[in-house]
Amino acid sequence: MKIYLESYGCTANKSDESVLRGIIKKENHEIADNIEEADVLVLLTCTVIGTTEQRMLSRMKVFKKTNKKIVVAGCMPSVQPDLIKSIVPNAFLLPSQHMHYINDIITGKEYTFIPKNKTLSPKNFKGISAPISIAEGCMLSCSYCITHFARGKLRSFPMNEIVSDVSNALKQGCKEIQITSQDTASYGLGTGSNLGKLLSNICKIKDDFRIRTGMMNPFNIQKNLENIISAYDDPKIYKFLHLPVQSGDNDILKKMNRKYVVEDFLEIVDKFRGKYPDITLSTDVIVGFPTETGEQFNRTSDLLRKVRPDIVNITRYSARPLTEAKTMKGRVSTKIAKERSKYLTDLCDTLSKEKNKEHMGKKYTVLLTKKVKDNTFVGRAGNYKPVITNEKVEIGEFITLKIVDSDSIHLFGKLI
């Protein structure tokens, strides 16, 4: 059979996509390039914010018009099954924890759900980047987050199975391993293991590759901070830190149930930058959270000016089903939230431009990861900065580039 697969959302969803692709190919099905030629349509969903949810519903309506077999997978089946059924009544639902049952659905077999580590499933990766899940679920309950309902409680996968997953990805020709979960810093909690040990074990694999470590919650990273920082010593690990602060105001952080304060965030950043001065810092901010005042918002903008992150992912608060924040009083108007988002977007664009100018004239070893158009490639430096070049190169190569220009997102390099 021919299976069309369309996926959205975070790197964890991209990892789930590789599982679906791996099983589909193992069972001798074909992956279709478009909807028209497929027998079965699979939509791997995200529902993190309201606009994303609406996009998923729009895609379901398009799928429904084909009258083909439809599988809705990912986070929405876990938390919004009735909403899915209201759009596509005959859809088969495949929650994130059920990915290994895709062939049973395709072939019409009945199954009884038995938990299984995704590390034990076959995988098929697109390109040279391999998103690999190290855990499922989350141990925290942020008041605005629907994802922890969708993916459940934290379940860390065995270290040896993760290392095997990485080895298999490298055998498929992958050169960049993207370690992912809802919170990579929580890996191994309660099992005697931790993220630092995992990274060190992956780095022992004898091959030339790079590792990007996914998002780490400030509350959990503190439990193994020195161990994780030490693991970053290995040149295989990108000097990249995704540490979401979400707000620069401690009262708002408390209402978000983030379990840390701004001072904790600052301490973590200082320790990483103290050892790795060129590290790329990415953070996340939510504006317009219920009861957020102008003064509290100003604390967030002041924090960003102080820390000067390289990347800031700005999201306007979106009330999600099942969450505590949805019923909170003190909603911030859409107009004010948009104004705050625009202000931070402009501020962070300026900060990013300033940060990227600091790399002018430096020389970096760059792993080429993607061809963006004719004779133009993008790669990643050791600090995960995206570097664009129009030299005659090949995807998967490690090359040395001198930085000759920059904008708010990219560096531009020439061979030396």
ABEGO torsion letter per residue (X at the ends): XBBBBBBBEBAAAAAAAAAAAAAAAAAGBBBBABAAABABBBBBBBAABAAAAAAAAAAAAAAAAAGBBBBBBEAAAAAAAAAAAAABAABBBBBAAAAAAAAAAAAGBBBBBBBBBAAABBBBBBEABBBBBABBEBABBBAABAAAAAAEBBBBBBAAAAAAAAAAAAAAGBABBBBBBABAAABGBGAGBBAAAAAAAAAABBBBBBBBBBBBBAAAAAAAAAAAAAAAABAABBBBBBBBAGBABAAAAAAAGAGBBAAAAAAAAAAAAAABAABBBBBBBBBGBBGBBAAAAAAAAAAAAAAGBABBBBBBBBBBBGBAAAABBGBBBAAAAAAAAAAAAAAAAAAAAAAAAAABGBBBBBBBABBABBGBBBBBBAAGBBBBBABBBBBGBBBBBBBABBBAABBBBBBX
